[in-house]
Every structure is written in structure tokens, then in C-alpha cells.
Amino acid sequence: MRITVSAGLDGSPMTTTQFDVKHIGDQVQATSAPFRDLQAEIHRVIVGQDDLIHGMLIGLLANGHLLIEGVPGLAKTTAVQCLAAGIDTGYQRIQFTPDLLPADLIGTLIYQPGDGRFVVKKGPIFSNIILADEINRAPAKVQSALLEAMQERQITIGTETFVLDEPFLVLATQNPIEQEGTYPLPEAQVDRFMLKLIVDYPDKVQEREILDRMSTTNPAHSIEPVMSVEAIVAAHRVVDEIYVDDKIKDYIVDLVFATRRPSDYGLDLDELIQYGASPRATINLTLTARANAFLDGRGYVVPQDVKDVAMDVLRHRVIVTYEAEAQDKTSVDVIRTILDHVPVP
């Protein structure tokens, strides 16, 4: 419990309870059960990939979009489909291709000869969970149309603007190795993704389980809905109430500032960083740390929550220089150094 002392009407001290951590913890326990059920339901199909599933749940809790990167065949698309199937809500898969048009995504105006009017035909973006498969295969015009939906959570068709229903979550996949026929995502759009999740190969034990479970001509992908939209909205309210101490807030700001001015923190990284993380990273670090605490069953954030989500929040927001590339240094190396050296409260 955190106590705030303020002045009463007569100038005398007055004590008020600002945060009741125990009460918030009870709310977390009461509202987190559907998320545990959803995680278990996804694992009925997906073997391993705990970090990916955990990251998707954090995105769902923190109401943020996800960029999922990995080589083909690692169940990126299947994991997103399982997440959507486990929630009783709308879902659309959009396969991004070089010939995709903005109208194919958001919709368009259709002329009706009968009465001479134009009517709006909504596109597949008007749903709750959107799988943007191979997002880097679509041209810039399509990316711009998606950008408004991601940031403003609204769509403009002609002169009309439509507010998208909540929850609205874009989970985009991309292949890091194939470059033919792809369009690099603009930095402004990459920054809109709350998390960038990297999907890696399974270990030998998991690979054997995949073999046993999936090596049939008709592998089972049956997922039952175990969560409602109301449960997600209720969880959002609880996540917003999870307590973050001032020292942890300062720690979050220090981490982000260390990506911009590393020398202020005694780090010799100035020649390796071209651009640091934006203020959006500060906001997202706080939200995802709260979501991480929620999944851990706590009503308060600890420094380890921040460390657990920092790499996924920052890896796509820190732009390294040519000098760093010449030294085979990536944003992951830079962030790891920052996490190791910035003092933890």
C-alpha cells in the first residue's frame, strides 16, 4: 500500500490511500483466469513457443499491436490463428501481397445505379483481431492505410470516418531472410508496434513432440473459445490500476534515455546508436510491465517485469549506425548492454 499525505481544507495534514496493492492483487487473481485458460488452449495446438504466446497475451492485455518475425515454418500464423480462435470475437486474416490495394484492406465506396448514391463497403480491417500475414510484402500505400488503423483506431473511407471496435489488435508476421518482392516497413510504422517478437527454432524435445503430434495428413487444430470480449475489457481496467512505484518509473525513463544519450550513463555506445527509442517506448514499457505483472498474478510492478519486456519493446526502436553494423553489433547487443549497466532500483 502506498500512502499520500496532502493538506486538508484547514491546512492540516490529511492521509489518503492512493493505491491499495492488495485490493488490486485480488482483482488480478479474479480476472486473470481466462488468460490462463487461453494459454492452455493455445498449447493444445502449439508446441513450445512460450515466449511468443506470452508476448501475444501481453499485447492483448496492453492493447498494443505486435510484429512477429521468424523464418517460415515456425507456427507464427498458426499461433495467431489459435489466439483468435480462443477468443469469442471477430478475426480476419489478410495475406499481404505486392498487388494489394488500400481498398482491399479498408474498403471502398460502391456506386449504386438505382438511386445514384455511393455506399461504403467495409474491408477486412473492420474486425477485432487482424492477422497481417507477411506484412512487408505490401507496397507503401497499403502500409499507410494500415498505419491510420493502428495508431488512430479508425478508418477513413471517402469523407466518412469509422471508429474501429475494441479490442482491435494487429498481429503482423514477416520473414527476415527473404528479400525479393518485399518492402521494408517505414520507421514510423515499425514504431507503432508495441512489441517485436522473434520466433526461434524449437529444441529437440519440442521438435520430437511436434513430430508425434503433427505428422499426420490431417493434424488437429481445434481450439474452443475460452475468453469473451468482456473479459478482455475487464482485464484492461485492472492492468491500468496495477501499481508502478516512482523508482520503477524513473528506471523506465533511464532505460529509454540511455538509448539516446548513453554517455550520460557511462556507456560507450554513442558511435553505435544512430537513433534512440521514442517516448512511445516509455509508454509501452510501462504498459507491458504492468501486463507482465498481471500474468504473474501481482498487483504491482517489480524491476524484473521491466527487464522481461524491455528487449521486445526496444529492439525495433533503436537504430544502429553503420559503424555498429561494421562491428556486427545489432540493436539487441546495444539494449543488452544498457540493461546490464543501468542501475536497477
N, C-alpha and C positions, 0 to 999 in steps of 0.2 A: 504494500500500500504506500502511495506517495501522498504526503500532506503538504498543502499550500497554505501559507499564512498571509492573510490580506487584512486591510484595515476596514473596520466596521463603520457605520454611519457616524458614530461619535468619535472616530479616530482610534478606538481601542482595537487591539489585535483580534482577528476573527479566524478561526480554523475551519477549513472546509476540506472535504475529501475530494481530490481531483481524479484519482484513479484507484479503483478497487480491484487490485490484481486478482485476488481470489475469486471475486464475482465473475470477472472476465474469463478466468480459467475454467469456471463451471460452465460458462456459455460455450467455450471452445469444446469441452467434452461433450456437451449436448448436441452441438451442430456438426461435429467432425465425423460422426459415424457414417453418414452416406459417402464421404470421401474414402474412408477405409473400405467400404463395400465396393466402390467403383474401382479402386486399385486392385482388389482381389478379383473382380470380374474381368478386368483387362488382362490380368496374369493367367486367366483361363486360356487365353489365346497366345499372348506374348510371353516368350521365354526370356528371362533376364531383362535387360534394358531398364534396370531400376532407376538410373539417373534420368533417362528420357521420360519415363512415366511420372517420376517425382516432379520433373520440370513442367510437364503438362498440367499437373494438378496445381502447381504454384501459379502458372499462368491463368488457370481457371479461377483461382482464389483471388489473385491480384488484379484480375480483369485486364490482362495485357496480352498482346499478340506475341507469337513465338515463331522464330526462324529455326528450322531443324535441318541440319546439314550432315550428310553421310553418303558413303558410296552406295550404289544400288544393291538391293537385296538384304538390307538390314532391318526391314519391317517398319520403316518410317511411316509410310502410308497406312499400313495395317494398324499401327499403334493409334494413329489419329482416328481411323475409322472405328476402332474399338472404343476410344474415348467418347466419340459421338454416339455410338450405339448404346453405351451405358447411361446416357442422359436422355430423359424424355423431352427432347427439344428438336428444333429444326437443324438439318445438316445438308450441306451441299459440297460436292467435290468438283473443283474446276481444274481441268487439265490445261495448263498454260502452254501455248504453242506460239511460234513466230507469227502466224497469221491471225491470232486472236485480236479482236477489236474491242474497244471500250464498251460498245453496245452489247457485246456478247457477255460482258461481265455485269454491268449495272442496269442494262435495259435500254429502251429507246421509245420514241413516240411513233405510234402507228396511226396512219390516216384511215378514217372510216368514211368511205364514199357516201354511205347512206345519209348521214347528217352533216358531212363536211367537217367533222371535228377530228382533232388529234387526241388520242388516248394513250396513257402511259402503259407500256408493257414492261413489268419489272423483271430484272435479270436474276441470276442465281445468287448474287451477293446479298439479296434480301432473305437472309436466313440467320441462324444463331451461331453455328459452328461452321466455319468455312475452311476447307482443305484446299489451299492453293498449291497444287502439285507442280513441281519443277518451275517455281515462280520466276527463275532467271531466264526462262525461255521466251517470255513475252516482251514485246517492244515497249518503248518509253511511254507511249500514250496510254497503254493499259496500266502500266505501273502508276501513272499519275491519277488515273481513275480510282485505283485501289487505295492510293495514298489518302484521298479525302475520306473514304470509308473508314480507314484505320485510325486516322487522327481525329476527325470530327464526328465519327459515328453517325454520319448522314450521307445521303446521296442526292446529287442534283441532276435531274433529267429535264432538259428544256428550261423552263422558268420555275419549275416546282422542285422543292427540297423535301426529302423524306427522311425522317429520323429513323434509324435502324433500331430494331427491338433488342432489348437486353435479355440474356447476355449476348454480346457479339464478339466473337473470338476468331481471329485469323491465324491458322497454323500453316505456315508455308514450308515446303521442302525444297531443297536444292542439292544438286550433285556437285561436289567440289573438284572432280577430276576431269569431267568432260566439258570442253570449252566451245566446241563447234555448235553454232546455232544458239548461243546463249548471249544474254545482255547483262552486263554487270549491274547490280542494283545500285541506284544512286544513294549517296551517303544519307540524304535526308530521309529516304525511305527505310534504310537499314536502322537508323536511329529510332524509328517508330516501333521497332520490335523490342518488347520488354526484355526478352531473353533470346540468346542464340545458343541452341543446344547442339552439341556434337555427338553423333551416334557412332560408336565404335563396334568392332567385331566382338562377338560373344567368346567366352572362354571355352575350353574343351568340354567341360561338363555340360555347359549350356548347349553347345553345339550338338552333343550327343542327344540331349533331351529334345532338341529341335528335330533331329533325325527321327527319333522314335515317335514324336507327336505329329509331324507334318509330312512324312514321306509316304503319302497315300495319294490316290488320284482325286480325292475329294476331302481335303483337310477341313476340319470343323472350324468355323469362325462364328459360332453362335454366341452372341452377347445379349444379355437381358438388361433392360433399363432398370437401374437401381437408384437413380437420383432424379429429382424434379428441378425445374427452374426455381421454384420457391426455396428449395434447399440451398441453391447457389446464392440467391439474393440474400437469404438469412446469413449465410457464411460471410458474404461481403461486409455486412454490417458488423459482424463480430471481428473480422480482420481489422477493420478500421479502428476498433476500440482497443486492440492489443497494445499494451504499454511499451513505449520506447523511451528509455532514460535519456536525459540530456547528454550524458557522456557517450552513449552509443550514437546519438545523433551527430555529435562532434566527430566521432570516429568515422562515420559515413562520409561526412564532408571532407575530412582529412584524406580519405582514400581517393575521392574524386579529385581533390585539388592536387594530390601527388601525381596524378596523370597529366596535369597541366604544368605544374611547377615542381618537378621532382627535386630540384636542388634545394628548395626550401625545407625538405625533409631529409637532407643529407644523402640523397640518391644521385648517382652519376648516370642519369638517364636522359639528359636534355638532348643529346645528339641522336637518340634513338626514337624519340617521340615527336611526330610532326603535329598531331592534334590530339588533345586530351578529351576526356569524356565531357559531355554536355550536362547542364543542370537536370535534364531528363534522367540521367543516370542516378543522380542523387535521389530523386523522387522514386525511381524504380527500385533502387537498393533498399529503401525504407519499406516500400510495399511488399517486396518479395521476402525480405527478412521477417516481416510480420506473418506472411503466408507460411514461411518455413516453420516459425514458432507454432502456428496453428496446427500444421500437420504433425508436429511433435507433441501436441496436446498441452501447450503452455499459453498463458495469457500475457506473457511478457517476452521481449526480445533479449537474447544474450549475444555477446560478440561473435560466437561461433555461427549464429544464424546469418550474420552479415558475411562472414567468410565463406559459408557454404554456397551462397548465391552470387558472390561478387564476380567470380570468373564468368559466369553465364551472362551477367548484366553488363560487364565491361568489355568483354573480348571483341565485340564488333563496334565498339565506340572509340577505342584507342587506335589511332592511325600511326603506324611506324614510318620512319624515314627510309630513304634509300640506303643510308649507312647501316641501319638495322638489318635490312634485307641482305646487304653485302656480308654481314656477320652472321647470317642465318638466325637472326633474332625475330621473333614474332610478337604480336600483342600479348599472347599468352605468357611468354617469358617476362615481358615488362610487368604485367599485372602480378605475376607470381612474386617478382622481386619486391613490388610495392606491398603486397600482403605480408611478406616476410619481415619487412623493415618498419612499416608504420606502427607505432606503439598501440597495443591493444588495451582498452580501458579495463 
